[in-house]
Amino acid sequence: MTRSSNRYDVTTWPHGDPHDDIGEVINSIIADVKARQNQADVNDGGKPGAVIEIPPGDYRLRTQVLVDISFLRIQGAGHGFSSSSIRFNVPEDELPGLHELWPGGSRVLVDLPPGDDPADGAAFRVAREGSPRISSVEFVDFCIDGMRFTGEGGGAPENSYVNGKTGVCVEDANDSFRITGMGFVYLEHALTIHRADALSVHDNFIAECGSCIELLGWGQASKVTDNLIGAGPFGSSIYAENHGGLLIASNNVFPRGASCVHLDGVVRSNVTGNRLHSFYPGTVVLSGNSSENLVASNHLLRDHEPWTPFLGVDNGRDDTYGLLRIIGSGNSVVGNHFSEIVDARRVRPAGEPPVIIRLVDGSDNHLSANHIVARDVSASAGDSCFEAQVGALLAARDARDLHVVAVKVDAAATRNTVLDSGTDAQVVGDRAANAVRPTPAVAL
């Protein structure tokens, strides 16, 4: 690489061994960029930034990467995701027959000591205070692999979703960041971003992580789109707090996360066109007076865990919690499809019907044309993750009807409108304090 180039390859950079410690190499490259681009204004420019390329291969990261410059793109040649959970739960006598054992592509192996918070254990730590905000940092097309979970508990450590490791942590206010085409696997926190403006998290594979996408502090005008996501039972697949103008769309969210989407104090944002699958109640949660949000055209599925290693694991919520739970005002919940496919014998509390939509507190919420399908199935489990899950999905076609509360309006929720989202018997709440038009029931 010539000194005048702003494109770097970690395998040809003369300082350090990227296979032994890619963190040291990338930090050295960033230091070179800062040394060469040291003038704020040269011919109406001066600091164009750089591209750091990671060719396909395995690269151990023993030193945390500190990103403190704008206009930096770190890119690989493939997200390389492969299920580590399946690999760690395969009987040992089957391991020799597996085609591969570990994720691939351009793979960064996080070999840092566990951190007390996401920033301390982060492979990539983005931090720069001052004005203007750090901008246009991009992570593209490579895999960040936490390698192993180490937490203790009733089950195997590899199924704990705990290891104190984070993929990317952005600490300071930022603008126009992009995370695209990435793979995140076996990290306690995959992506933790504070104070984001115009952030794009698009077309990533983020699964088998304790929490997948966490948008913290505050933020605006950002989007989480077209991702494949799946968190652990103690974390969220998508979590955002104090955001405005957030777009969450066209994501396929896998089960096992404590929630698929959790918005806390989020206003005037969209959750639209997602497929959201959960093994527990609380698939979508609007809390902290989340208001004036549009939740529309989503497919929410709740069924039971079918894979043997995770039987008995849940998020601690009863079925009366609600698949969609709202604490806030002025929200529109329109045209969603809800599938509650559970074994009636396993509903908690016993004898209580599951609640699909629960308005806990707030006013002026508008619920309209939501379709609810509820079936009672005989749940089963298997040792093959893929076959057990597909079998559970297809078996629901022959299930029996299940009695549910389609909409429950708590006493603290008033002046709400519920239209065509459940029959008269399925909508529970004070009809004097809320406007209700039931879905017509078919006489049998």
KAGI-V593475 format. One line per field, one symbol per residue. ss: DSSP state (H for helix, E for strand, C for the rest). phi: phi as a letter, one per 40 degrees, with the letter a starting at -180 (. if undefined). A space follows every 10 residues. Layout:
ss = ???
phi = ???
This chain:
ss = CCCCCCEEEC CCCCCCCHHH HHHHHHHHHH HHHHHHCCCC CCCCCCCCCE EEECCCEEEE ECCCEEECCC CEEEECCCCC CCCHHHHHHC CHHHHHHCCC CCCCCEEEEE CCCCCCCCCC CEEEEECCCC CCCEECCEEE CCEEECCCCC CCCCCCHHHC CCCCCEEEEE CCCEECCEEE CCEEECCCEE EEEEEEECCE EECCEEEEEC EEEEEEEEEE CCEEECCEEE ECCCCEEEEE ECEECCEEEC CEECCCCCEE EEEECCECCE EECCEEEECC CCCEEEECCC ECCEEECCEE EECCCCEHHH CCCCCCCCHH HCCEEEECCC CEEECCEEEE EECHHHCCCC CCCEEEEEEE EEECCEEECC EEEEEECCCC CECCHHHHHH HHHHHHHHCE ECCEEEEEEC CCEECCEEEC CCCHHHEECC CCCCEEECCC CCCC
phi = .ccccbbbbc cbccbgbccc accccccccc ccdcccbbbc abfgahbcga bbbbcdibbc bbbccbcbbc gbbbbbbicg caccccccbc ddccdcccca bbdbgcbbcc bbccbcadcc cccbbbaacg bcdcbfcbbb gabbbcgacb ccicbcdcbc gbagbbcbbb cbdabfcbbb gcbbafbcbc bbbbfcbfcb bbfbbbafbd bcbbbbgaaa fbabbfcbba cccbbbcbba bfbbgcbbaf cbbcchcdac bbbbgcbfbb bbgbbbbbcb cgcbbbbgfc bfbbbafcbb bbaccbcdcb cgcacgbccc chcbbbbibg cbbbgcbbbb bbcdcbcbcd gcccbcbbcc ahbgcbbafc bbbbbcbccb aaccdccccc cccccccbcc cbcbccbbbc cccbgbbbbf bicdccbbic cccbcbbccd cccb
